[in-house]
Amino acid sequence: MARTAIITDTNANLPGDIIEKFDIIEVPIHIQFGDESYITGLDIDDEKLFKMIDERNILPTTAAPSPAAFQKAYQTGIDKGADRIICICCSSKVSATYQAAEMAKEYFPDQDITVVDSLQLSLGEGFQVIGAAEAAANGASKTEILNEIERIRIHTHVYGALPTLKYLAMGGRMGKLAAGLGNTLEVKPILTTVDGKLDLLEKIRTWRKAKKRLVDLGVACSAGKKIERIGLVHVNNEEGVQEFFVTLKKELSIDLEPVISEFTPGLSVHTGSGVIAFALVAS
């Protein structure tokens, strides 16, 4: 039976226990504070990121992994005895990660390497990785694994809420005046993924109403369907996301254990601290 190595980037937001269980190879996103470079999952996480942001009053930039980073990941998979490699990357609409992974294939012309554009972010990408890893562990063929990735992508929904507009204003993603007005009016953006991009869905007044709206969206997108997977991500707000899940679980009438993880710096730098979000696969 052919052995398939699964590779992804840290924007998939997969917890360490899942990475370890399926022997998934992760390629990290880099965070740049001027000349200082930090590696997601190694020397920076969401807590450290926002401590630095608040102390310096600047937002860092993010950098997609280089082709060399993917070369190293492919070589790791080959060294572990993989007959083929499937690399699932965060959406090409928001990052050069997919392009870097494709470029790295050129150094392995005799290897069976497939790079997949997840067209998703966070656990929207992560669930595709988990599905691929489970299928590979069960002996699925490459075609079957790729079909499962596509099936999950089609049936995935991602929604999140921002408690503050401060970090959007710092990043120049909205005028500082508009950000101040928004905070005065208690406006809380609701975000979702559309065509591979993180997009503003609605603006809600008050944090309490924003969380209720997230629950309503979860109920609406899964109505009449079977919920296969559910996960929650947060930025320095694990207690808040746990409390949110209690309500969401009740309203969805499910008995699933969620995947819970940090949004991680490669994504959270674009949204800010305090974020709560969920992803579910419903078919």
N, C-alpha and C positions, 0 to 999 in steps of 0.2 A: 504494500500500500504506500502510495506517494505521501511524503510528509510535506505539509504546507506551513511555511512560516508566515505569521501575520505581523505586519509592521504598521505603525500609525504615528501621529505626532501628539504632543501634549495638549493640543487644543481639543482633543477628544474627551478630556476631563475624566479619564478612567481612574478609579481608586487603585491603590497598590495591590490589594488582594486579588483583584480581577486580572491585573497585569501579570501577577505571579502565577495565578491559577492556570492561565492559558499560555504562559511563556511568550507574551506579546512583547515585541521589541518597540520601544518608544524613542522617537526623535524629538528633542526638546526645542521649543520656541525660545528665542533669546530676547532679553530686555536690555535696552540701552539707556543709561543715565549719562549723557555726554560721552566721555571716553570710557566709562565704566560699563562692563558687560556682565550680565547675570544670566544664568541658565535655569529655566523653569524646572522645578522639581529637584534641583540639585542645590542651588544656593539662593533661591528666592521663591517665596510663595505669596499668597494674597496678603497675609498679615504683614510680612516684611515690606512688600511692595507699597502698601498704603501708608505705612509708617514713614517710609522714605518720601513718598509724595507729599504728605502733610508737613513733614519737616522742611523740605526743600521748596515747596509750593510750585513744583513743576511736574508735568507728566513726562514719563520716559517714552521712548519709541519702542516698537517691537520689530524684530527681524526674523524672517522665515529661516528655517534651517537651510544650510548650503547644500549643494549637490554632494559635496564631500561627506557631509553628515549622513546622507542617505547611502552613499557608497559604503560607509562604515557599517550602517545597519544591515544592508544587503549581505555584506561579507559575514557579519555575525550570524545571520540566518543560514548562510551556506556552510559556515563552520560548524553549526549545530546539526548539520545533516539534512537540511531542507532540500527537497527536490524541486520545489517551486516556491515563489514568494508572492504574496498579495499585500500590497501597500495601500492603505486607505488614508487619504489626506483630507484636511479641512478644506472647505469650499474654495475653489479657484477664483471665486468672485471677490474674495476678501483677502487672500493671501497668495504669495508666490510659492507656498509649500509644495503644491501639486506639481508646478513646473520644475522645481528643484528635484523632486523625486523622479520625474520623467527623465531629466537630464542625466541623473545618476545611472540609469539603466544602460546607457551607452558603454559603460565600463564593464558590462557583463553580457556581451553579445551571445554567449552560449547558454545563458541561464534563463529559466522560465520565470520572468518577473512581470507582474501586472500591477499597474498603478491605477487606483480608482479615485475619482473626484467625488467625494461624498456629497457635495453640494449642501453641506450642513455644517453646523458648529456645535461645540460642546457635546452633550450626550446625544444630540441628533446625529453626530458623527460617531460617537462612542457606541451607540447601539448597533450601528452597522459593523463596527469592529468586533463587538461581542458576538453578534450573529455569525460573522465569518469564522471566528475562533471556535465557536461551538460546532458549526458545520464541519470544519476541518478536523476537529477532535473526533467527530463521528465518522470520519472516513469519506466525506463528500468529495466529489470531483471538483476540478476548478470551475467548470460551468455551473455546477450546483451551488458552489459558494458564491459566485458572482451573481447568480439569480437571487440568492437569499439576501445579499447586500442590497440589490435593487428593490426587492420586495419590501424590506424594512424601510428604505429611504422613502418610498411612496407613501407608507402608512405612518410616518413619524410626524409628530406635532411638537413644537417648542414654543413656550411662552415664558416671559419674565417681566418683572417689575423693578423699577429703579426708585429708591426712596429719596434720592436727591439729584438735582441737576448740576451740582457743583462741579463734578468731574467732567461732564460734557462741556461746560463752559471753559474749564481750564484747557481742554483739548482743542478749543476752537470749533467745536461741532455745533455750537449755537452761540449767539451773541451773549455777552455777559449780562447785558440789560435784560434780555429775555429770560436768562437763567434766574436772575434775581426776582423778576416778576413771577416766574413760575414757582419759585420757592415760597414767595409771599402768598400766593394763591393755593399753595399745597398741591401743585400739579405733580402727578407721578406718572411717568411714561410707561406704557405697556409695550413691550417689544416682542417680535416674533421673527421667524426666518421665512423669507419670501425669495424664491428663485436663487437660493444660495447666499443671500445677504441678510444681515440683521437689520430689521426695518421697524420703524415706529408704527404701531397698530392704532393705539389710542392714547389720549391723555386723560387721566382720572384725577379727581379731586380727593385728596387725603390718602394716606397709606392704608388705612383700614378698608376703604372702598377698592383700592387697587388690588389688595389680596383677595377680596371677594370676587373681583372681576376675573382674576386668574382662575379661581375655582370654577366660575361660570363657563369660562372658555374650555376648561378641561372637560366639563360635562357635555358641552356642545359638540366638541370635536370627536368625542367617543360615543355619542348617542347611537344605540342600535348596533354597536360593534363590540368585539371582544378585545379587552386591553391585555396585550401580551407582555409588555414591559413598561415600567415607569421609573423615572429617576428624578432627582432633585439636585440642583446646584445652587451655590450661594457664594457670596463674597464677604467673608468675615461675619457671617450671620447663620451659623449652624443651628443655634437655638431657634431662631426665627423660622428657618426652613423646616425644622422638625415640627414646630407648632402648626405651620401651614399644612404640612402633610396630614396631620390628624384630621383637619377639616376636609381636605381634598379626598382622602381615603374614604371618609364617611359618605361624601356626596357621590363618589364614583361607585360605591358599594363593591370595593375590591378587597382582596386579601392577598396582596402581593407585597413582597419585601422590596422596597425601593433601592436603587443605586443612589447613594448620596456622596457628593464630591464637591470640591472647590471649583469655581469657575476657572481658576488658574490665571497667572499674570498676562499671558498672551491675549486673553480676551477681557479680563476684568479691568485692564487699564483703559478700555474703551467705554466702560459703563460706570464704574465707580464702586465704592464700598457699600455694603448693605444689601446688595441685590439678592433677590430670591427668584428662582426660575424652576420650571419643570419640563420634562420631555416625556412623551409617551408614544408607544406604538400600539395603534388600534386598527384592527382589520375585520 
